[in-house]
Amino acid sequence: MRIGCIVLAAGKSRRMGFSKSLLDIDGRVAATVIVAKSRPVTTPGSIVIVTHAGDEELLQRAVTSSDPSDARIVVNLRPELGRTGSLQQGLRALTQFDSKSEGPFDATWIWPVDTPCVQSSTLDILRGSLDRLGRFARVIPVTNALDQEHTSGRCQSNEPGTAAIMRGGHPILIGSEWWPQIERMGADQPLRDVLAMEPERVERVVVDDPAVLWNFNTPAEVERRLGRPARLLLPLS
């Protein structure tokens, strides 16, 4: 089964104050953390990072220092039109991979760059659902929204007896049968519109991983989750 990975990293990161792609996560930038985590569950050479103009050279440098064959950098010149526009560019890049490889893709990960702390075991669980669903897959990780507080480097569980509030997070898996629907969407149309089609066929997989809900949009969110200030990490030249 051929699986791609599209890292959505074209946002301007205004609330963070610097590019979220270059957020320091244990000595690596967030984008390459995601690249490394996606490798075992993605077809080799099938990772696309969609970024905005201005970040591409820094990201290329970061990816090259990690593994030059792992990811292709694609620039979205109009990211302000919406995140679905970035996803569409990523899908087109994967389609170009098709012409150079052994057959079409079956599915792709859709992974926002501001969610880099997902556990590798979570990816394995989600990947297992893909074997059963194939190209019609729409797989979403779901976890307890009350069980995601982070202090001093550890996750804290909610109080015993508190009712769970289950929420869907990222990354998600989308089978290739749904890609034409995404291509026909407006750049500002939310991806949930595709997930709302035949909702009974969407696979919501419960995982014990609060990080699927962590979105690092501000320095305060980084400090709250990681217990340290948010830092920009510039790749070495």
C-alpha positions as CSV (number, residue, x, y, z in Angstrom):
1,M,0.0,0.0,0.0
2,R,1.4,3.4,-1.1
3,I,1.0,6.2,1.5
4,G,2.1,9.8,1.2
5,C,2.4,12.5,3.8
6,I,1.4,16.2,3.4
7,V,2.8,18.5,6.1
8,L,0.7,21.7,6.1
9,A,3.1,24.5,7.0
10,A,2.0,27.5,4.9
11,G,0.5,29.6,7.6
12,K,2.1,32.9,8.5
13,S,2.4,32.0,12.2
14,R,1.6,35.6,13.3
15,R,0.5,34.5,16.8
16,M,3.6,32.5,17.3
17,G,5.9,35.4,16.2
18,F,8.1,33.2,14.1
19,S,7.5,30.2,11.7
20,K,5.9,27.3,13.4
21,S,7.8,25.0,11.0
22,L,11.0,26.1,12.7
23,L,9.8,25.7,16.3
24,D,12.4,24.0,18.4
25,I,11.2,20.5,19.4
26,D,14.0,18.9,21.4
27,G,16.8,20.2,19.2
28,R,15.0,19.7,15.8
29,V,12.6,21.9,14.0
30,A,9.0,20.9,14.1
31,A,8.8,20.1,10.3
32,T,11.6,17.6,10.5
33,V,10.2,16.1,13.6
34,I,7.1,15.3,11.6
35,V,9.2,14.0,8.7
36,A,11.1,11.6,11.0
37,K,7.9,10.3,12.7
38,S,6.1,9.8,9.4
39,R,8.9,7.8,7.7
40,P,8.0,4.4,9.1
41,V,4.3,4.7,8.1
42,T,4.9,6.4,4.7
43,T,6.2,5.2,1.4
44,P,9.9,6.3,1.0
45,G,10.3,9.6,-0.8
46,S,6.6,10.5,-0.6
47,I,6.6,13.3,2.0
48,V,5.5,16.8,0.9
49,I,5.9,20.0,3.0
50,V,3.7,22.8,1.8
51,T,5.1,26.1,3.1
52,H,4.8,29.8,2.3
53,A,7.3,32.0,0.3
54,G,10.2,32.9,2.5
55,D,10.5,29.7,4.5
56,E,11.4,27.3,1.7
57,E,15.2,27.7,1.8
58,L,15.3,27.3,5.6
59,L,13.1,24.2,5.4
60,Q,15.0,22.7,2.6
61,R,18.2,23.2,4.6
62,A,16.6,21.5,7.6
63,V,15.3,18.6,5.5
64,T,18.5,18.1,3.7
65,S,20.5,17.9,6.9
66,S,18.0,15.2,8.0
67,D,17.7,13.2,4.9
68,P,17.6,14.8,1.4
69,S,15.4,12.0,0.0
70,D,12.6,12.3,2.5
71,A,10.7,15.4,1.7
72,R,9.8,17.7,-1.2
73,I,9.2,21.4,-0.4
74,V,6.2,23.0,-2.2
75,V,5.5,26.7,-1.9
76,N,1.9,28.0,-1.7
77,L,2.0,31.6,-3.0
78,R,-1.5,32.3,-1.7
79,P,-1.7,30.8,1.7
80,E,-4.1,33.4,2.8
81,L,-6.8,31.8,0.6
82,G,-7.1,28.9,3.1
83,R,-5.5,25.7,4.3
84,T,-7.4,23.5,1.8
85,G,-5.5,25.3,-0.9
86,S,-2.2,24.1,0.6
87,L,-3.6,20.6,0.8
88,Q,-4.6,20.7,-2.8
89,Q,-1.0,21.7,-3.8
90,G,0.3,18.8,-1.7
91,L,-2.0,16.3,-3.4
92,R,-0.9,17.6,-6.8
93,A,2.7,17.0,-5.7
94,L,1.9,13.5,-4.7
95,T,0.2,12.9,-8.1
96,Q,3.5,13.9,-9.7
97,F,5.2,11.3,-7.6
98,D,2.8,8.8,-9.2
99,S,4.2,9.2,-12.6
100,K,7.7,8.4,-11.4
101,S,6.9,5.4,-9.2
102,E,5.0,2.1,-9.0
103,G,1.4,3.0,-9.4
104,P,-0.9,5.5,-7.7
105,F,-1.1,6.3,-4.0
106,D,-3.7,4.7,-1.8
107,A,-3.9,7.4,0.9
108,T,-2.0,10.2,2.5
109,W,-1.4,11.6,6.0
110,I,-2.6,15.2,6.4
111,W,-0.4,16.6,9.2
112,P,-0.4,20.3,10.3
113,V,3.0,21.4,11.3
114,D,1.7,22.8,14.6
115,T,1.0,19.3,15.9
116,P,4.4,17.7,16.0
117,C,4.3,15.8,19.3
118,V,2.1,12.9,18.3
119,Q,3.4,9.6,19.5
120,S,4.7,7.1,16.9
121,S,2.5,4.4,18.4
122,T,-0.5,6.5,17.5
123,L,0.6,6.5,13.9
124,D,0.9,2.7,14.0
125,I,-2.7,2.4,15.3
126,L,-4.1,4.7,12.7
127,R,-2.1,2.9,9.9
128,G,-3.7,-0.3,11.0
129,S,-7.2,1.0,10.1
130,L,-5.9,1.8,6.6
131,D,-5.2,-1.8,5.8
132,R,-8.9,-2.6,6.2
133,L,-10.4,0.6,4.6
134,G,-8.0,1.1,1.7
135,R,-8.6,4.0,-0.7
136,F,-11.9,4.9,0.9
137,A,-10.3,5.5,4.2
138,R,-11.0,8.6,6.3
139,V,-9.3,7.9,9.6
140,I,-9.3,10.4,12.5
141,P,-7.5,10.0,15.9
142,V,-9.8,10.7,18.8
143,T,-8.9,11.3,22.5
144,N,-10.2,12.7,25.7
145,A,-10.0,16.5,25.6
146,L,-10.0,16.6,29.4
147,D,-6.9,14.4,29.6
148,Q,-4.4,16.6,27.9
149,E,-3.0,19.0,30.4
150,H,0.8,19.2,30.5
151,T,3.1,20.5,33.2
152,S,6.7,19.7,34.1
153,G,7.1,17.5,31.0
154,R,4.3,15.1,32.0
155,C,0.7,14.6,31.0
156,Q,-1.8,14.8,33.8
157,S,-5.0,12.8,33.7
158,N,-8.4,14.3,34.4
159,E,-9.9,13.9,37.8
160,P,-11.4,10.4,38.4
161,G,-15.1,10.3,37.7
162,T,-15.0,13.3,35.3
163,A,-16.9,12.5,32.1
164,A,-14.8,12.2,29.0
165,I,-15.1,14.7,26.2
166,M,-13.9,13.0,23.0
167,R,-12.4,15.2,20.3
168,G,-10.8,14.5,16.9
169,G,-7.3,15.6,16.2
170,H,-4.4,15.1,13.8
171,P,-2.8,13.7,11.8
172,I,-5.6,12.2,9.7
173,L,-5.5,9.7,6.9
174,I,-7.5,10.3,3.7
175,G,-7.8,7.6,1.1
176,S,-7.2,8.5,-2.6
177,E,-10.8,8.0,-3.5
178,W,-11.6,11.2,-1.7
179,W,-8.9,13.3,-3.4
180,P,-11.0,14.4,-6.3
181,Q,-13.6,15.8,-3.9
182,I,-10.8,17.8,-2.2
183,E,-9.5,19.1,-5.5
184,R,-13.0,20.4,-6.3
185,M,-13.2,22.4,-3.0
186,G,-12.6,26.0,-2.7
187,A,-9.2,27.0,-1.1
188,D,-11.0,28.4,1.9
189,Q,-13.5,25.5,2.3
190,P,-12.8,23.4,5.4
191,L,-11.7,19.8,5.1
192,R,-14.5,18.8,7.5
193,D,-16.9,19.1,4.5
194,V,-15.3,16.0,3.0
195,L,-15.3,14.3,6.4
196,A,-19.0,15.1,6.7
197,M,-19.8,13.1,3.5
198,E,-21.1,9.7,4.5
199,P,-20.1,10.3,8.2
200,E,-21.0,6.8,9.2
201,R,-18.0,5.6,7.1
202,V,-15.5,7.8,8.9
203,E,-13.2,5.8,11.1
204,R,-12.7,7.5,14.5
205,V,-9.9,5.7,16.3
206,V,-9.6,6.2,20.1
207,V,-6.0,6.7,21.1
208,D,-4.3,7.4,24.4
209,D,-2.3,10.3,23.1
210,P,-3.3,13.9,24.2
211,A,-0.8,15.4,21.7
212,V,-3.2,14.7,18.8
213,L,-5.1,17.7,20.1
214,W,-2.1,20.0,20.8
215,N,-1.9,22.9,18.4
216,F,1.1,25.1,18.9
217,N,-0.2,28.4,17.7
218,T,1.2,30.7,20.4
219,P,4.3,30.8,22.7
220,A,1.9,30.3,25.6
221,E,0.6,27.1,24.2
222,V,4.2,25.8,23.7
223,E,5.1,26.7,27.3
224,R,1.9,25.1,28.7
225,R,2.5,21.8,26.9
226,L,6.3,21.5,26.9
227,G,7.1,23.3,30.1
228,R,9.6,25.7,28.5
229,P,9.5,28.9,26.3
230,A,8.9,28.6,22.6
231,R,12.2,28.9,20.7
232,L,13.0,29.5,17.0
233,L,15.6,27.0,15.7
234,L,17.5,28.0,12.6
235,P,19.0,25.1,10.6
236,L,22.7,25.3,10.1
237,S,23.9,26.4,6.7
